[in-house]
Amino acid sequence: MKLKMKIGFTIGKFAPLHKGHQYLIEKGIKEMDKFYVIVYETNVIDIPLEQRARWIKELYPEVNILLAKNPPSQYGLDEESVKIQMDYLKNIIKDIPVTHFYNSEPYGKYVARDLNIEEVQVDRLREKYAISGTKIRKNVNENKEYVEEIVYKEIKSSKEDESC
C-alpha cells in the first residue's frame, strides 16, 4: 500500500522574516514530505519580494518558494474577502497537491476549508515567540533577537537608505 505524500505550505509577507515564521517553517519541514512557502508582495516594508524570498531559501534550502505577485488588496474574514483571497491562492498552487496548511492566523481555517486540506495551527497565541513583523518594523534594534543576522543587516540597510 502506497502512502499519500504529505505536502504542506504556508503563506506570508515575511516582512521581515522572524523567529516565529522560522518556527512555523521548521515544523512544516519536519512533518511534511515536501514544504512550500508562498511569499506575498507587499508595500509594508521597503525590501523587495525576491529579497525576502531569498532569506527563506538561504536558511531553508529544502523548501520550495513560490512568489505571490500582485495579490488582491481586499483582506478580511468576511466571505467576499475570503473568496477573493482564496481564488488568488488557488491559482498559485493549482498544480500542487497540497495536504496541509501551516499557519498561526485566524484565516487558516478558511484556507483549509476551501482547499479541503488539514489545518496545522502553530503557536497561534505567540507563546513561543511573542513577536510580529509589525513590532520589528517599528523598532528593529529593540527586536534584533527575533531576526537572523542576514535579515537584520538588510533591514538596517533599508532603514538607513530611507533616512538619506
C-alpha positions as CSV (number, residue, x, y, z in Angstrom):
1,M,0.0,0.0,0.0
2,K,1.4,3.3,-1.1
3,L,1.1,6.1,1.5
4,K,-0.1,9.5,0.2
5,M,2.7,12.1,0.2
6,K,2.2,14.9,2.8
7,I,2.7,18.3,1.1
8,G,2.4,21.3,3.3
9,F,2.6,25.0,2.7
10,T,2.4,28.4,4.4
11,I,1.9,31.9,3.2
12,G,3.1,35.3,4.4
13,K,4.7,38.6,3.6
14,F,7.7,37.7,5.8
15,A,8.2,41.5,6.3
16,P,10.6,40.7,7.8
17,L,11.2,37.0,8.3
18,H,11.4,36.4,12.1
19,K,11.8,33.6,14.6
20,G,8.0,33.0,14.7
21,H,8.0,32.4,10.9
22,Q,11.0,30.2,11.2
23,Y,9.4,28.1,13.9
24,L,6.4,27.5,11.7
25,I,8.6,26.7,8.6
26,E,10.8,24.3,10.6
27,K,7.7,22.5,11.9
28,G,6.4,22.1,8.4
29,I,9.7,20.9,7.0
30,K,10.0,18.3,9.8
31,E,6.4,17.0,9.5
32,M,5.9,17.1,5.7
33,D,7.4,15.2,2.8
34,K,7.5,18.5,0.9
35,F,7.0,22.0,2.1
36,Y,6.2,25.2,0.2
37,V,6.5,28.8,1.3
38,I,4.5,31.4,-0.6
39,V,5.9,34.9,-0.2
40,Y,3.5,37.7,-0.8
41,E,4.3,41.0,-2.4
42,T,3.7,43.9,0.0
43,N,4.4,47.6,0.5
44,V,4.6,47.4,4.3
45,I,8.4,47.1,4.1
46,D,10.9,48.6,1.7
47,I,12.5,45.2,0.9
48,P,11.6,43.6,-2.4
49,L,9.7,40.3,-2.6
50,E,12.7,38.4,-4.1
51,Q,15.0,39.5,-1.3
52,R,12.5,38.3,1.4
53,A,12.2,35.0,-0.5
54,R,16.0,34.7,-0.6
55,W,16.2,34.9,3.2
56,I,14.0,31.9,3.4
57,K,15.8,29.9,0.7
58,E,19.2,30.7,2.3
59,L,18.1,29.5,5.7
60,Y,15.9,26.6,4.4
61,P,17.3,25.3,1.0
62,E,14.9,22.3,1.1
63,V,11.7,24.4,0.9
64,N,10.1,25.3,-2.3
65,I,9.4,29.0,-2.7
66,L,6.5,30.5,-4.7
67,L,6.2,34.2,-5.3
68,A,2.8,35.8,-4.9
69,K,3.0,38.9,-7.1
70,N,0.2,41.5,-7.3
71,P,-2.0,40.0,-4.6
72,P,-5.6,41.3,-4.1
73,S,-5.8,44.3,-1.9
74,Q,-9.0,43.2,-0.3
75,Y,-8.4,41.4,3.0
76,G,-10.7,40.3,5.8
77,L,-12.5,37.3,7.2
78,D,-15.9,38.1,5.6
79,E,-16.9,35.6,2.9
80,E,-16.3,38.0,0.0
81,S,-12.8,38.8,1.0
82,V,-12.0,35.2,1.8
83,K,-13.3,34.2,-1.7
84,I,-11.1,36.9,-3.4
85,Q,-8.0,35.7,-1.5
86,M,-8.7,32.0,-2.0
87,D,-9.3,32.4,-5.7
88,Y,-5.9,34.1,-5.9
89,L,-4.2,31.5,-3.7
90,K,-5.8,28.6,-5.6
91,N,-4.3,29.9,-8.8
92,I,-0.8,30.0,-7.3
93,I,-0.9,26.4,-6.0
94,K,-3.2,24.9,-8.8
95,D,-0.6,22.3,-9.8
96,I,0.5,21.3,-6.3
97,P,-1.5,18.6,-4.4
98,V,-1.2,20.2,-1.0
99,T,-2.5,18.3,2.0
100,H,-1.7,20.6,4.9
101,F,-1.7,24.4,5.6
102,Y,0.6,25.7,8.3
103,N,-0.3,29.0,9.9
104,S,-0.8,30.9,13.1
105,E,-3.6,33.2,11.9
106,P,-7.4,33.2,12.1
107,Y,-7.7,32.9,8.3
108,G,-6.1,29.4,8.4
109,K,-9.4,27.7,8.9
110,Y,-10.7,29.2,5.7
111,V,-7.7,28.2,3.7
112,A,-8.0,24.6,5.0
113,R,-11.8,24.6,4.4
114,D,-11.7,25.9,0.9
115,L,-8.8,23.7,-0.2
116,N,-10.3,20.7,1.7
117,I,-7.0,20.0,3.5
118,E,-5.8,19.8,7.1
119,E,-5.0,23.0,9.0
120,V,-2.0,22.9,11.3
121,Q,-2.0,25.8,13.8
122,V,1.5,26.7,15.0
123,D,1.9,29.0,18.1
124,R,-1.3,30.9,17.4
125,L,-1.1,32.6,20.8
126,R,2.5,33.6,20.3
127,E,3.6,31.8,23.4
128,K,6.9,30.5,22.0
129,Y,7.7,33.7,20.1
130,A,5.9,36.8,21.2
131,I,6.8,38.8,18.1
132,S,5.3,40.1,14.8
133,G,6.7,41.8,11.7
134,T,4.9,45.0,12.8
135,K,6.8,45.1,16.1
136,I,10.1,44.5,14.3
137,R,9.4,47.2,11.6
138,K,8.6,49.7,14.4
139,N,11.9,49.1,16.2
140,V,14.3,46.6,14.6
141,N,17.1,47.3,17.2
142,E,14.8,46.5,20.1
143,N,13.7,43.3,18.5
144,K,17.0,42.2,17.0
145,E,16.9,38.9,18.9
146,Y,14.0,37.8,16.8
147,V,15.7,38.0,13.4
148,E,18.6,36.3,11.8
149,E,21.7,38.3,11.1
150,I,21.2,38.4,7.3
151,V,17.7,39.8,7.9
152,Y,18.8,42.3,10.4
153,K,21.6,43.7,8.2
154,E,19.2,44.2,5.3
155,I,16.5,45.8,7.4
156,K,19.1,48.2,8.9
157,S,20.5,48.9,5.5
158,S,17.0,49.6,4.1
159,K,16.2,51.9,7.1
160,E,19.4,53.8,6.6
161,D,18.5,54.3,2.9
162,E,15.2,55.7,3.9
163,S,16.8,58.3,6.1
164,C,19.1,59.7,3.4
